[in-house]
Amino acid sequence: MSERIGTTCVQGGWRPGDGEPRQVPIYQNTTWKYDTSEHMGRLFDLEESGYFYTRLANPTNDAVAAKVAELEGGAAAMLTSSGQAANFFAVFNIAGAGDHVVASSAIYGGTYNLLAHTMGRMGLECTFVDPHCTDEELKAAFRPNTKCVFGETIANPALAVLDIERFAAAAHGHGVPLIVDNTFPTPVLCRPIEWGADIVTHSTTKYMDGHGASVGGVIVDSGRFDWNAHADKFPGLTTPDESYHGVVYAERFGLEGAYITKATAQLMRDLGSIQSPQNAFLINLGLESLHLRMARHAANGRAVAERLASHPKVAWVRHPSLAGDSEAALAAKYLPDGSCGVVSFGVAGGRAAAETFMKNLKLAQIATHVADARTCVLHPANATHRQMNDAELEEAGISADLVRLSCGIEDAADLIADIDQALAAVE
């Protein structure tokens, strides 16, 4: 029976049998016991599936990963310790020293820094393109050693909407997959795989957890990209891995299992950015109400954006669902049921006025966070994007006066009243 997404949020990933716990159990253990070393050896050689060390696999994590894969319409998924770890693993699983990546310039500052600088020191080059560049400009960004394209469904905090179909077509035309960070809309409001994306990532710390209680990330593979058709570009998946006695992932595990199995067997084994079972349990609690919360977040975001757009002390407002917004056409295509609860705007008077506004808020709290039940606010140029210079900020669509307001699930009228009284303090 095909289930709607709300049912999957509640029951996906874990279907208990007779007498089994109704909630996903927390396997808060590091190791499992086996009667013979031969059995454990088969697990280490990837000849059998099973559990032997939580860094590589854990039943709690697997149940939650299976739920997220089901929500996104993917074939397999892997939890990570954070959203940053998810994006790093997603790229590094298929691209490394001597390779090249094409990425949207309108992405989270930490991810920009990861691709432009940290992975740059590892020998990987990245070309950033405006998400609204022409087809010719997008095509010109590719090189013979390009291994993937990366973008965000809704950019944090610029709120640019990625034209997923167009970027997927460009990626596939060059024989590489499209990786999309779908943190802001979540699969409740957008499923990038249905629009051609091959790999989807999330910071589960945000809406999926929803309560600011646990840090985590996830990678979902669609299972649709044909690694064998482009075997020369992806030898890590199509040639023997000598660290596992010559296993060829694309042969042993097929298109639906190769990418995630390699990420787990190699990257999680060696780098160890595992999500704790306790955090996975908490994220699953958040997932159970995700379909209910996202509707409220999106409605509150739109209501607040409409109020800000009419206020004389606000210079500009960006929200994809706002009528007349530059992203409205793409939002109507990819996000017809709402976009997210995040609103970006500038207070008339610039940086000083923005700081006055923020310090006078009562309900909204200044926090280095976004996308949870409580409304919070941040000045990205002074916080999350502080490592970027003015030129990089401009390229990412972030002005010095930009305020990022993440609308929670409180009553919209109270949020608007709080904004009005804080703006009244701005001279």
Disulfide bonds with the S-S distance in Angstrom:
none
